[in-house]
Amino acid sequence: MEEAYKAGKVRAIGVSNFYPDRYLDIVHFSEVKPAVNQVETHIFQQQKVAKEYMKKNGTQIMSWGPFAEGKNDYFNTPALKEIGAKYGKTAAQVALRFLLQSGVVLIPKSVHKDRMEQNFDIFDFELNEDEMKKLEALDTGESLFFSHHDPKTVEWFMSII
């Protein structure tokens, strides 16, 4: 990828699932730092440590799964619904706005046209400091899917390629 970048064949290099330990490896041992690192990021897994290191090294964090595939009863989270009611927005819109204001690039997935339209309708309101802190408090720091540090998970991923 670095050769392609240096040859002008690609404008940027992006990576996915490089958590702080592996992210620091790639930053240290590569000539071209990743422009973006796509990691599981949502209200329950906000990637606070990862964001800190990416910001320090000039890499943009991007969310995969900004809705956590609905896990943890995501769309019925009381804090999201309460804040949404104040602004006339859905829990999903509040969650997206939170990530956006937190500096996270996001591309929410939906196959429903009305939800796609709702996902774009997050630029006409802004969460205040108290609302941001309330949503920051929802962070568990744990994946809702799997741990990239678990050897059994790594073995499973290796078995499918």
Secondary structure, 3 states (H helix, E strand, C coil): CHHHHHCCCCCCCEEECCCHHHHHHHHHHCCCCCCEEEEECECCECCHHHHHHHHHHCCEEEEECCCHHHHHHHHHCHHHHHHHHHHCCCHHHHHHHHHHHCCCEECCCCCCHHHHHHHHCCCCCCCCHHHHHHHHCCCCCCCCCCCCCCHHHHHHHHHCC
